[in-house]
Amino acid sequence: MRRSLFFVLAHLSTLSAALSSRRPKVPISVKVVKTPTEITQLADLRYDEWIRDWEDDIEGGIVQNLSNSNSLSAKVPSRYAFRMATAEMFEERSGGATAFLAKLEGIAGAVGAAELSKVEFEGTLQSAPDEKFEDSKTRLYVTDVVTCSQHRRKGIASALMDALESRAFEIHGSNTLLFLHVKPENTALHFYTSDNRGYFVPREEHLTGINWDRLEENAGTDGKQILLCKELTKKPVVVVGTGFGGIKKSKPPAKKFKKSKKR
């Protein structure tokens, strides 16, 4: 009887694995935000995800100092107001930032977004009065990475980062450094520092000549956050509609996750 049960369970396990391997993989397309419709989709995605997180923080008591009477409704902007603010900010940052949208086949709205920007590095370059600081590196900041909570674990974040890194390399070449901040408790920390993604805590040579306090101020970081960096050494090969999540890429050698020197 035990032996029969064992074979039944083994058969079910094999069948489950086979069915899982045959499960269709939904193609992900990533494009640069340009049109008014795409700006609206960007705003709606951010509104749905960020406002939901903000409301959760209030209900959990994380956000304090709110009045008791209609405090939540008074603090949360309307969707229309958020769309208008997003469009205005998009226009203001258009000279130095590029926003990306991810879409799933068969889904109407955007399922992910990210932004690649040089705006946060404005005014951060340091040079002593008596010496010339020469620097040929291009530094870009990755910000506002968000994925739809209803479509997690489908490779959306990876597709966004692949497209973002590919564009950075295409425009600025191999002498490019990407930076981002992530909270220590955020599960995204493991995503970024994985061998596949290749981000690491910057070393001294990556920090020289930059006012990092000014960067944090420009980026609007709050609380304790970890600064991560990635050197672009090889352009990812992005092929829409093939592979998992519609992405194939050639991976650069990953840097190890090491602690930086105290700065």
GIURBEL-V730105 format. One record per pair of residues at least 12 apart in sequence whose ideal C-beta (glycine too) atoms are under 6 Angstrom apart, sorted by the first residue. I is the first residue (numbers start at 0). J is the second residue. Records with the same first field share a line. If there is no record, write none. Layout:
BEGIN
I: J ; J
END
This chain:
BEGIN
24: 243
25: 103 ; 104
26: 104 ; 240 ; 245
27: 101 ; 158 ; 244 ; 245
28: 102 ; 239
29: 99 ; 101 ; 158 ; 159 ; 162
30: 100
31: 97
32: 98 ; 100
37: 100
38: 86 ; 89
39: 82
40: 108 ; 109
41: 112
42: 81 ; 82 ; 85
44: 109 ; 112
46: 78 ; 81
48: 145
92: 118
95: 117 ; 118
96: 114 ; 116 ; 118
97: 115
98: 114
99: 113 ; 159 ; 162 ; 163
100: 112
101: 155 ; 158 ; 159
110: 147 ; 150 ; 155
111: 146 ; 155 ; 159
112: 145
113: 144 ; 159 ; 163
114: 142 ; 143
115: 139 ; 163 ; 167
116: 140 ; 142
117: 139
119: 140 ; 214 ; 217 ; 218
120: 138
122: 213
123: 209 ; 210 ; 213 ; 214
125: 208 ; 210
132: 208
134: 208
135: 174
136: 174 ; 176
137: 171 ; 175
138: 176
139: 167 ; 177
140: 178
141: 177 ; 179
154: 243 ; 244
158: 244 ; 246
161: 235 ; 237 ; 246 ; 248
162: 237
164: 235
165: 234 ; 235 ; 237
168: 231 ; 234
173: 231 ; 232
175: 231
176: 228 ; 230
177: 229
178: 228
179: 227
180: 220 ; 224 ; 226
181: 225
182: 224
183: 225
191: 227
192: 256
194: 253
197: 229 ; 253 ; 254
198: 227 ; 229
199: 254 ; 256
200: 258 ; 259
201: 228 ; 259
203: 260
205: 228
206: 262
232: 251
233: 249 ; 251
235: 248
236: 248 ; 249
END
